Amino acid sequence: MSGHRVLGVDACSDGWIAVALSPAGEVRAYLHREIDEIVAQALADGTLDVIGIDIPIGLADTGRRQADVQAHAIAGPRRASVFMTPVRTALAFGTHAEASAENRRLAGRGISRQAFNLAEKTLQVDRWRGRAPCPVLEVHPELSFAALAGGTPLAASKSTWAGAVRRRELLAQAGIVLPGDLGHAGFRAGMDDVLDAAAVCWTARRFGCGRARRLPADPEIFSDEVDCAIWT
């Protein structure tokens, strides 16, 4: 077991769901609408060495992020879950049509409804990351699950029974055993959100041990001066 206490965070209907893993393998879950508050909840239970989060970190000014392009290419049957991140200025618009037009102007294509719906959370993390207590990585859960499965993207969707069971098995094999009782978070968050947060937590642990893989391999940095990469 790694000597690092790590946190995996995923967006959910109530804001954010987070799963923390201690060096001894203890799992705790947290739920809050604001990213800084959910991290504060986790910090109240112990120091964090790495935070992984399923949200874009590092926003392009023009064009498409290579992290998204490469992640989409290797996601296999789960590629539909990899959204192309809007350019920074597109996130400021109040409607999907306006944001999509701005992205088309600067990146050559519009944006999905799903990507637009994550705009507030993307900007929330963008404002917060400079105050983070430890390294923060962008992680895509489906890529993490593929890595857990030996590099093969999972065939079954996480929203199906077969997909959920397979993902929980993979996490348990990696030492992340999700208990039946996750407290308040377990009553509010969906099963798929908890599984995704745990997969992000697994990649955060790999990063702490120096074993995580980054996409792209070489740094891609925009005007926000963030090293933009998706980690698995």
C-alpha positions in Angstrom: 0.0 0.0 0.0 1.2 3.5 -0.9 2.4 5.8 1.9 0.3 8.6 0.5 -3.2 9.7 1.6 -5.0 10.7 -1.6 -8.3 12.1 -2.7 -10.3 11.4 -5.8 -13.1 13.8 -6.8 -15.9 13.5 -9.3 -18.7 15.9 -10.2 -22.2 14.8 -9.3 -25.7 16.2 -9.1 -25.2 17.5 -5.6 -21.9 19.2 -6.5 -18.9 16.9 -5.8 -18.3 13.4 -4.5 -14.9 12.6 -3.1 -13.2 9.3 -2.0 -10.1 9.4 0.2 -7.8 6.5 0.6 -5.3 6.3 3.5 -2.0 4.5 3.5 -3.6 1.7 5.5 -6.4 1.3 2.9 -9.2 3.1 4.8 -11.8 4.6 2.5 -13.8 7.7 3.4 -16.3 9.6 1.3 -17.3 13.2 1.3 -20.0 15.3 -0.5 -20.3 19.1 -1.0 -21.4 21.6 -3.5 -18.1 23.5 -3.5 -14.7 22.1 -4.3 -12.8 24.0 -1.6 -15.3 22.8 1.0 -15.1 19.1 0.1 -11.3 19.3 0.2 -11.5 21.0 3.6 -13.7 18.1 4.8 -11.1 15.6 3.7 -8.3 17.6 5.2 -10.1 17.6 8.6 -9.5 13.8 8.6 -5.8 14.0 7.7 -3.2 15.5 5.4 -3.6 15.0 1.6 -0.6 14.3 -0.6 -2.4 14.3 -4.0 -5.8 15.3 -5.3 -7.2 13.9 -8.5 -10.3 15.4 -10.1 -12.5 14.5 -13.1 -12.7 18.0 -14.5 -10.5 19.9 -17.0 -7.5 21.6 -15.5 -5.6 23.9 -17.9 -7.9 25.7 -20.4 -6.9 26.3 -24.0 -7.1 29.8 -25.5 -7.6 28.4 -29.1 -7.8 25.0 -30.6 -8.2 21.7 -28.9 -6.3 20.3 -25.9 -4.0 17.5 -26.9 -5.0 15.8 -23.6 -8.6 15.5 -24.8 -7.6 14.4 -28.3 -5.3 11.6 -27.1 -7.7 10.5 -24.4 -10.5 10.3 -26.9 -8.4 8.2 -29.2 -7.5 5.6 -26.6 -10.9 5.4 -24.8 -12.3 2.7 -27.2 -16.0 2.0 -26.6 -16.1 4.6 -23.8 -14.9 7.4 -26.1 -18.2 9.2 -25.9 -17.5 9.9 -22.2 -14.4 12.0 -23.2 -15.7 15.6 -23.8 -13.7 18.1 -25.7 -12.9 20.9 -23.3 -14.2 24.4 -24.4 -11.7 27.2 -24.8 -11.5 29.5 -21.8 -13.6 32.4 -23.2 -16.4 30.0 -24.2 -17.0 29.1 -20.6 -18.1 32.6 -19.8 -21.2 32.5 -22.0 -24.6 31.9 -20.4 -26.2 29.7 -23.1 -25.0 26.5 -24.9 -25.5 28.2 -28.3 -23.4 31.2 -27.4 -20.6 29.1 -25.9 -20.6 26.7 -28.9 -20.4 29.6 -31.3 -17.4 31.1 -29.4 -15.7 27.7 -29.3 -16.3 27.2 -33.1 -14.7 30.6 -33.7 -11.6 29.8 -31.7 -11.3 26.0 -32.0 -13.0 25.2 -35.2 -15.9 23.2 -33.7 -18.8 23.6 -31.2 -19.0 22.0 -27.8 -21.3 19.3 -26.5 -24.2 20.0 -24.1 -22.4 17.9 -21.5 -19.2 20.0 -21.7 -21.3 23.2 -21.4 -23.1 21.9 -18.4 -19.7 21.4 -16.6 -18.7 25.0 -17.3 -19.5 26.3 -13.7 -17.6 23.4 -12.1 -14.7 23.8 -14.5 -14.4 27.5 -13.6 -14.8 26.7 -9.9 -11.8 24.4 -10.0 -9.9 26.9 -12.1 -10.4 29.6 -9.4 -9.5 27.2 -6.6 -6.5 25.2 -7.9 -4.0 28.0 -6.9 -5.1 27.5 -3.2 -4.9 23.7 -3.3 -3.0 22.1 -0.4 -1.1 19.6 -2.6 -0.6 18.7 -6.3 -3.9 18.5 -8.2 -4.3 16.3 -11.3 -6.9 16.0 -14.0 -8.0 12.4 -14.3 -10.6 10.7 -16.5 -12.2 7.7 -14.7 -12.8 5.6 -17.8 -9.1 5.8 -18.7 -8.2 4.8 -15.1 -10.6 1.8 -15.3 -9.0 0.8 -18.6 -5.6 1.0 -16.9 -6.9 -1.1 -14.0 -8.1 -3.7 -16.5 -4.6 -4.0 -18.0 -5.0 -1.4 -20.7 -8.3 -2.6 -22.2 -11.3 -0.1 -22.1 -14.3 -1.7 -20.4 -17.0 -2.9 -22.7 -20.0 -2.4 -20.3 -21.1 1.1 -19.4 -20.8 2.2 -15.8 -24.6 2.8 -15.7 -25.3 -0.9 -16.2 -25.2 -3.6 -13.5 -22.4 -5.5 -15.3 -20.4 -2.3 -15.7 -20.7 -1.3 -12.0 -19.8 -4.8 -10.7 -16.8 -5.0 -13.0 -15.5 -1.6 -11.9 -16.0 -2.4 -8.2 -14.1 -5.6 -8.7 -11.2 -3.9 -10.4 -11.0 -1.3 -7.6 -11.0 -4.0 -4.9 -8.2 -5.9 -6.7 -6.2 -2.7 -6.5 -6.8 -2.4 -2.8 -9.7 0.1 -2.9 -12.5 -1.7 -1.2 -15.6 0.5 -1.1 -17.7 -0.2 2.0 -21.4 -0.4 1.9 -21.8 2.5 4.4 -20.3 5.7 3.0 -22.3 7.9 5.4 -24.1 10.9 4.0 -22.2 10.7 0.7 -23.5 7.2 0.2 -27.1 8.3 0.5 -26.8 11.2 -2.0 -24.3 10.2 -4.7 -25.0 7.7 -7.5 -23.2 4.5 -7.7 -21.4 5.5 -10.9 -20.2 8.8 -9.3 -18.7 6.9 -6.3 -17.0 4.4 -8.6 -15.6 7.2 -10.7 -14.3 9.1 -7.7 -12.6 5.9 -6.4 -11.0 5.4 -9.8 -9.7 8.9 -9.8 -8.4 8.2 -6.3 -6.5 5.2 -7.6 -4.7 7.3 -10.3 -3.9 9.9 -7.6 -2.2 7.2 -5.6 -0.3 6.1 -8.7 0.9 9.6 -9.2 2.1 9.8 -5.7 4.1 6.6 -6.3 5.6 7.9 -9.6 3.7 5.3 -11.7 1.0 7.4 -13.4 1.0 8.0 -17.1 0.2 11.4 -18.6 -1.5 12.4 -21.8 0.2 14.1 -23.6 3.6 12.9 -22.8 5.1 16.4 -23.3 3.8 19.4 -21.4 1.1 21.5 -23.0 0.8 25.0 -21.4 -1.7 27.7 -22.3 -2.0 31.3 -21.0 -3.1 30.1 -17.6 0.5 28.6 -17.2 -1.0 25.2 -16.1 0.7 22.0 -17.3 -2.4 20.5 -19.1 -2.5 16.7 -18.9 -4.9 13.9 -18.2 -3.3 11.3 -15.9 -4.0 7.6 -15.7 
